Amino acid sequence: MNYIIPFIVGYLAAFIGLLAPSMLNMTSARTSIEKGKQAGIKFAAGAASVVFIQAFVAVFFAKYLVAHPEVITKLKTAAIFVLLALSVFFFTQARKKFKSEGKQKQGNDFIIGLGMSSLNMLAVPFYLAMATLAESKGWMQIEMPYSVIYVVGAVLGAFSLFATYATFADIIAKKAQFIAKNINYILSALFIILALATAYQVFLQ
């Protein structure tokens, strides 16, 4: 089997799957706006690094996770509380004065990216679903070395997406001041929506 296909599957799964406004890509943009583009890229690198572990767990424990769907349910349930907590956090941040000039320097943005990405409880179910879907279509096999190639593709896809948000954050700040100044409110609302959507999946489906 062509080794390039698992890489493309992993890359596109991460890039397209994270394309819509979400916890991590919007925070990447927010970090770039408030602290500068370099800080946004560092955050992107930290967040993408965790994707390696998440995608690794998804594909190397695929058979176990498929056989024990209750584990996925527990992850999604935990995600509800994490998303609600993040919503409160960003709403509190939104109450502070927005600063797009005089870049803030506090905090290690790579570590912050690691931490926030680690809170993404929905990542493992997502990468598991994408890998099993690709296997069912005959695009890849969930076995060595294809699984490793898939994971590497996912990491690079995630970093590319986060870095894109960070890179174009200045455009948001200059040409879309409403979004830039209210990005914390937007993040807060986004997390509430994600929490409700996850709760629907867990309790009503």
N, C-alpha and C positions, 0 to 999 in steps of 0.2 A: 504494500500500500504506500502511496506517495506520502512522504513525511510532511510535505508542505501543507496538506489539507488540514490535519489536526491543528497546526499553527494558525491557519486562517480562521478555522472555526472558533478557536479560543480567542483570537484577536477580535473578531467581529462580535462574538458573544459579549465580551466585556465592553467594547466601544459602543456598539448599538444599544446594548442593555443599559448602559449608564448615560446615554445621550440626553435623555429627558432630565429636566431639573430634579436633582436628588440631594440627599444629605451631603455627599462628598463633593460632587462637582460644583455645587453652589457655594460650599464652604471654601473650595479652592479659589473660586472667583472672589469671594469676600476677603480672603486672606491677601490676595494680590491687590485688591483695591485699598485695603487698610494698611498693609505693610510693604507693598511693592511686589513686582513681578517675580523677583528671585525667591521671596518668601512663599509665593504661590506655587512655584515650581518645587520647592522643598516639600511643601505640604503634599503636592501631587506624588512625589517620589515616595514619601512615607505611606500615603494611603495605598498606592499601588503595590508596595512591598508586602502588605498584609494579604493582598489578593493571591499571592503565591501560596500562602498557607491555606486560605479558604478554598481555592480551586484544587489544591493538592488533596485536602481532606475530602472534597466532593468526589474526585475521580478515584482515589485510592481506597476509599471506603464505600464506593458506589453500591456494591452488592449488599453490604450491611445496611446502608441507609434505605435502599429500596425495600429490603426485607423488614425494616423497622420504621415505618412511617411515623410512629409516635415521636421519634427523635426530631424529625422535621417539624412536627406540630409544636414541640416544646421550644424549638428555636424561634418559630414564628410568634409564639406567645411571649417569649422574652423580648422579642423585637418590639412588640406593642408598648411595653413599659419604657424601653430605651427611647423610642421615638417620641413618646409623650414627654419624657424628661428633657430631651433635646429641644422640643418645642418650647418648653418653659424657659430653658436656658437662653435660646435665641430671642425670645420675646423680651427677656430681661435685658439682653444686650441691646435690643432695639430701642430701649428706653434711654440709653446713653446717647450722647451727642455723636453723630456720624463724623468721621474724619477721613477724608481722601487725600489730604495733604499733611505734611509733617508725619511721615510714615512711622507707625509704631514698630518697636524693635523687640518687645518683650516676648519670651517664650521661644522654644525650639520648635519650629514649624514642621520639621521632619517627624519629630516625636509626636506632635499634635496630630499629624496625619496618620501615624501608626495607631494612635489611641482611638481616633474617631472611626477609622476603617475597621478596627477590631470590634466596634459596637454594632457593625452592620450584620445583624443576625440572619438577614435574608440572603446573604451572599452564597453560603454553602448550598441551600436549596436551589438557588438560581443556577450556579455552575453545574450542579448535579443534573438539573433538568436539561440544560443545554448539551451536556455531554451525552446523556442517554438518548436525547432526540437525534443528535448527530450519528450515534451508533445505529439507531433504528433506521436511519436513512442510508446507512452504508458509507457514510463519509469518513468515519474513523472507528477505531476499536478502543475500548476502555481497557487497555493493557499496555505494558512497556513495549517500546519507548514512546508510543503515541500519546499516552497520558501526560508524560513529562512535556512533550512538545505542546500539547493543548494548554497546559498550565503556563508555560512560558509565553505563549500567545496571549493568554488572558491577562497576564501581568503587563505586557507591553501595550495591549489594547486599553487597559485601564489607565495606565500612565499617560498615554497619548490623549485620552479624553480629558483627564483631569488637567493636564498641561495646556490643552486647548482652552479650557475655561479660564485658567490662570492667565494665559497669554492675551486673551481678548477681553480681560476684565477692565483694562484701561478704556476700551471703547465703551463699555457699559458705563464707566464713571464719567466719561466726557460727553457722550451722546444720549445717555439715558439716565439722567440724574435721578429721576423718580425711582427707578429700579435700584440704582447704586445707593441712594440714601435710605431706601426701605428694604434692603436685601435681608436684614435680620428678621423683619416682619414676614417677608416672603418665605424665608426658611422655616420660621415658626409655624406658619400656616401649612407649608408643605409637609412638615413632620406630622401634624395633626391628621392631614389627609391620608398619609401613608399608614399611620397608626390605625385609622378607621378601616382602611382597605384591608390591612392585615388581620384586624379583628373579624372582619366579615369572612375572610378566607378560613380562619380558624374555627369560628363559632357557628357560622351560618351556612357553610357549604358542606 
